[in-house]
Amino acid sequence: MAFSSSETASLLSMTEPALLAGAGVAAALILDALIGDPPALYRRVPHPVVLYGHLISALEARLNRSTLSSIRRRGLGILLLLILLTISAGLGLALTWAAGHWPALHAVNALIAMTLIAQKSLYQHVVAVADALDHGGLNAGRTAVSMIVGRDVTQLDTAGVSRAAIESAAENFSDGVTAPVFWLAVAGLPGLLAYKAVNTLDSMVGHRSERYREFGWASARFDDLVNLIPARFSGLLLCLSAALIPGARAGTALRVMLRDAGKHRSPNAGWPESAMAGALGLKLAGPRLYPGYRVDDPFIGDGTAAASAADIRRALRLMVLSCLLNGIAAIILTLAVHRMTALFWGAPPT
């Protein structure tokens, strides 16, 4: 079947943006896997999430006043969420528009996207716990795991430290890798920037304390919403990876995930955590101590609770393969989204 010159030009005009977007996603993932978050860079310039944090802190201090009624505090919390979404999506749209006019800026946008994906940094933080346990003992392991979890690490034994590290790997694989890459694939840089704004906002104000119960309500609920698909996809990726790694249990991972995901207090974190528990033959979650209070959650999984540094390394192998599979899926999704968008809106005039 032969195409006319005008049809060929139209096809190319529809394909080129999709290929550029796919290449941008691939570049961001490869750069993050190779570079991560270099400390030398962020000693000189603030990380984007740090900038989000400063903005959120400033706005929260002005809006969240204890003298206001619960309804007004909830309303102002919604306003804060809308402000962050508007700023983030607007910045992303401006950067995308600029790259469309000055192609060299595509590289800059890939670098920005790289800083908001956490493949290498997550691996480094989690493997540091295994290394600390192997070479420094329990106290070193407690210190290392305190960098990635909020619980009271002074009461953790070796198994508790190991489970905490594995749980953090599973949950942050979803929040720090799958979800940002999903929104980058679906909505480009505006989607990624907006997601990280929501995720940062939830981590800062989405708590159930007296100060944030009403003010952070919208942020917490919206964070649950934007993680709904990525969390479940993260669990499926871990199940698939378990089928490809000797010693992991893909069937058990899928069974435990479908059975136990709903036991977690989070509507999303239970999916990757239960998949990880089943794949490794462990029990995760369960009762945990935090500074000042105790959480009596049920265990997820029906394996052993006696996790070790070796289990942390097994979890990391699953996570690394899942990151690779996630990258492949993200590039395919990016191409599909751009293709459907071009078909719906039509190719731009040539």
C-alpha positions in Angstrom: 0.0 0.0 0.0 1.6 3.3 -1.1 1.2 6.6 0.7 1.0 9.9 -1.0 3.5 12.6 0.0 1.0 14.4 2.1 -0.1 11.2 3.9 3.6 10.4 4.5 4.2 13.9 5.9 1.1 13.5 8.1 2.3 10.1 9.4 5.7 11.5 10.2 4.2 14.5 12.0 2.2 12.1 14.2 5.2 9.8 14.8 8.0 12.2 15.6 6.5 13.6 18.9 5.8 10.1 20.1 9.4 9.0 19.4 10.7 12.1 21.1 8.6 11.5 24.1 9.6 7.8 24.3 13.2 8.8 24.0 12.8 11.3 26.8 11.3 8.7 29.1 14.1 6.2 28.2 16.8 8.9 28.7 15.4 9.9 32.1 15.3 6.3 33.3 18.8 5.5 32.0 20.3 8.7 33.5 18.7 8.0 36.8 19.9 4.4 36.8 23.5 5.5 36.1 23.7 8.8 38.0 20.9 8.8 40.6 21.1 11.8 43.0 24.8 12.9 43.0 25.5 14.5 46.4 28.1 16.9 44.8 25.4 18.4 42.6 22.8 18.8 45.4 25.3 20.5 47.6 25.4 23.3 45.0 21.8 23.4 43.8 18.6 22.3 45.7 16.9 19.2 44.7 13.4 19.8 43.1 11.7 18.0 46.0 13.5 20.3 48.4 12.1 23.3 46.5 8.7 21.8 46.8 9.2 21.3 50.5 10.2 25.0 51.0 7.1 26.2 49.1 4.8 23.8 51.0 6.2 24.9 54.3 5.8 28.6 53.5 2.2 28.2 52.3 1.2 25.8 55.1 2.5 28.3 57.7 0.2 31.0 56.2 -2.9 28.9 55.6 -3.1 26.3 58.3 -4.0 28.3 61.5 -5.3 26.5 64.5 -7.8 29.2 65.2 -9.8 28.3 62.1 -12.7 25.9 62.0 -12.3 22.3 60.8 -14.3 23.1 57.6 -12.1 26.1 56.8 -8.9 24.2 57.4 -10.1 21.5 55.1 -11.0 24.1 52.5 -7.6 25.8 52.8 -6.0 22.4 52.4 -7.8 21.9 49.1 -6.6 25.4 48.1 -3.0 24.4 48.9 -3.3 21.3 46.8 -4.8 23.3 43.8 -2.0 25.8 44.1 0.7 23.1 44.0 -1.0 21.4 41.1 -1.3 24.6 39.1 2.3 25.6 39.6 3.7 22.2 38.8 1.6 21.5 35.8 2.1 25.0 34.5 5.9 24.7 34.9 5.8 21.4 33.1 3.7 22.8 30.2 6.1 25.8 29.9 9.1 23.5 29.7 7.4 21.2 27.2 6.4 24.2 25.0 10.0 25.5 25.2 11.4 22.2 24.1 9.1 22.2 21.2 10.6 25.4 20.0 14.2 24.8 21.0 14.9 21.0 20.6 18.1 21.2 22.7 15.8 21.7 25.8 14.6 18.1 25.4 17.8 17.1 27.1 17.2 19.5 29.9 13.7 18.1 30.4 15.1 14.6 30.5 17.5 15.7 33.3 14.7 17.3 35.2 12.7 14.1 34.9 15.7 12.1 36.0 15.8 14.0 39.3 12.2 13.0 40.1 12.7 9.2 39.7 14.4 7.2 42.5 15.7 4.0 41.1 19.3 4.3 42.0 18.9 6.3 45.2 16.3 3.8 46.5 18.7 0.9 45.7 21.5 2.7 47.5 19.6 3.4 50.6 18.2 -0.2 50.9 21.5 -2.0 50.1 23.2 0.2 52.7 21.0 -1.6 55.3 22.1 -5.0 54.2 25.8 -3.9 54.1 25.5 -2.4 57.6 24.0 -5.6 59.0 26.6 -7.8 57.3 29.6 -5.6 58.2 28.6 -3.6 61.3 26.0 -5.6 63.1 22.6 -4.7 64.5 23.4 -1.2 65.7 24.8 -0.3 62.3 21.7 -1.8 60.6 19.4 0.2 62.9 21.2 3.4 61.9 21.1 2.7 58.2 17.4 1.7 58.2 16.5 4.9 60.2 17.4 6.8 57.1 14.4 5.3 55.1 11.7 4.5 57.7 10.0 6.5 60.4 9.5 3.8 63.0 11.4 3.5 66.3 14.4 1.6 65.2 15.9 1.2 68.7 13.5 -1.6 69.4 14.2 -3.6 66.2 16.1 -6.8 66.1 18.0 -8.0 63.0 14.8 -9.5 61.5 12.9 -6.3 62.2 15.5 -4.1 60.6 15.5 -6.4 57.6 11.8 -6.4 57.2 11.7 -2.6 57.5 14.2 -2.3 54.7 12.3 -4.7 52.5 9.0 -3.0 53.2 10.6 0.3 52.3 12.0 -1.1 49.1 8.5 -2.4 48.0 6.5 0.7 49.0 9.0 3.2 47.6 9.4 1.2 44.4 5.8 2.2 43.8 5.9 5.8 45.1 9.4 6.6 43.9 9.7 4.7 40.6 6.5 3.2 39.1 4.2 6.1 39.9 6.4 9.0 38.7 7.3 7.1 35.6 3.6 6.2 34.9 2.6 9.9 35.1 5.6 10.9 33.0 4.4 8.4 30.3 0.8 9.4 30.5 1.1 13.2 30.9 4.7 14.1 30.1 6.7 16.4 32.3 3.6 18.3 33.5 2.2 14.9 34.9 5.5 14.0 36.5 5.9 17.4 38.2 2.3 17.4 39.4 2.7 13.9 40.8 5.8 14.8 42.7 4.1 17.9 44.1 1.2 15.8 45.4 3.5 13.1 46.8 5.7 15.6 48.6 2.6 17.4 49.9 1.1 14.2 51.3 4.4 13.3 53.0 4.4 16.7 54.7 0.8 17.4 55.6 -1.1 14.2 54.9 -1.0 13.0 58.5 -3.7 12.2 61.1 -2.3 14.4 63.8 -4.3 17.2 65.2 -2.5 19.8 63.1 -3.0 18.1 59.8 -6.1 15.9 60.1 -8.3 18.4 58.3 -5.7 20.5 56.5 -4.0 17.5 55.0 -7.2 15.6 54.1 -7.3 16.6 50.5 -3.6 15.9 49.9 -3.8 12.5 51.5 -6.9 11.5 49.5 -5.5 12.8 46.2 -2.2 11.0 46.8 -4.1 7.8 47.2 -5.9 8.5 44.0 -2.9 9.2 41.8 -1.1 6.1 43.2 -4.1 3.8 42.6 -2.9 2.4 39.2 0.8 2.5 39.8 0.6 0.6 43.1 -1.2 -2.3 41.6 1.0 -2.3 38.6 4.0 -2.3 40.9 2.7 -5.5 42.6 2.2 -7.1 39.2 5.7 -6.2 38.1 7.1 -7.8 41.3 5.1 -10.9 40.6 6.4 -11.1 37.0 10.0 -10.5 38.2 9.6 -13.4 40.7 8.8 -15.6 37.7 12.2 -14.7 36.1 14.4 -14.9 39.2 15.5 -18.3 40.5 14.3 -19.0 44.1 11.5 -16.4 44.0 7.9 -17.5 44.1 5.8 -15.9 41.4 2.6 -17.9 42.1 2.8 -17.3 45.8 3.5 -13.6 45.2 0.3 -13.3 43.1 -1.8 -15.3 45.5 -0.6 -13.3 48.6 -1.0 -10.0 46.8 -4.6 -10.7 45.8 -5.4 -12.0 49.3 -3.4 -9.6 51.6 -3.1 -6.3 49.8 -6.3 -5.0 51.5 -4.9 -5.8 55.0 -2.6 -2.8 54.8 -3.7 0.5 56.3 -2.8 2.2 53.0 -5.0 1.5 50.0 -1.9 1.3 47.8 1.2 0.2 49.8 -0.3 -3.2 50.4 0.0 -4.2 46.8 3.8 -4.1 46.3 4.5 -5.1 49.9 2.3 -8.2 49.7 3.7 -9.2 46.3 7.2 -8.9 47.8 6.2 -10.9 50.9 4.9 -13.7 48.8 7.8 -13.7 46.3 10.3 -14.0 49.1 8.4 -16.3 51.4 8.2 -13.7 54.2 5.8 -12.0 56.6 5.9 -8.2 56.3 4.1 -5.3 58.0 2.5 -6.5 61.3 2.9 -4.7 64.6 5.3 -1.7 64.5 6.6 0.9 66.9 6.8 4.5 66.0 8.0 7.4 68.2 5.2 7.8 70.7 2.8 5.2 69.5 2.3 1.6 68.3 0.6 0.3 65.2 -1.0 -3.1 65.5 -1.4 -4.1 61.9 -1.8 -7.7 60.7 1.0 -9.5 59.0 1.0 -9.7 55.3 2.2 -13.0 53.8 2.3 -16.4 55.3 6.1 -17.1 55.3 8.6 -16.5 58.0 9.1 -13.2 59.9 12.8 -14.0 60.4 14.1 -11.9 57.6 17.8 -11.3 57.2 20.3 -9.2 55.2 20.3 -11.9 52.5 16.5 -11.4 52.1 17.1 -7.7 51.6 19.5 -8.5 48.7 16.9 -10.9 47.3 14.3 -8.1 47.5 16.7 -5.8 45.7 17.2 -8.3 42.8 13.4 -8.3 42.4 13.3 -4.5 42.5 16.0 -4.1 39.9 14.4 -6.4 37.4 11.0 -4.7 38.1 12.6 -1.4 37.3 13.8 -2.7 34.0 10.3 -4.1 33.1 8.7 -0.9 34.3 10.9 1.1 31.9 10.0 -1.1 29.0 6.3 -0.7 29.9 6.6 3.0 30.3 8.1 3.5 26.8 5.4 1.4 25.3 2.8 3.4 27.2 4.3 6.7 26.1 4.2 5.7 22.5 0.6 4.5 22.8 -0.6 7.6 24.5 1.0 9.9 21.9 -0.4 7.7 19.1 -3.9 7.8 20.5 -3.6 11.6 21.1 -2.6 12.1 17.5 -5.4 10.0 16.2 -8.0 11.8 18.4 -6.8 15.4 17.7 -5.4 14.8 14.3 -2.0 15.5 13.0 -0.9 19.1 13.0 -0.9 20.9 9.7 2.2 20.4 7.5 
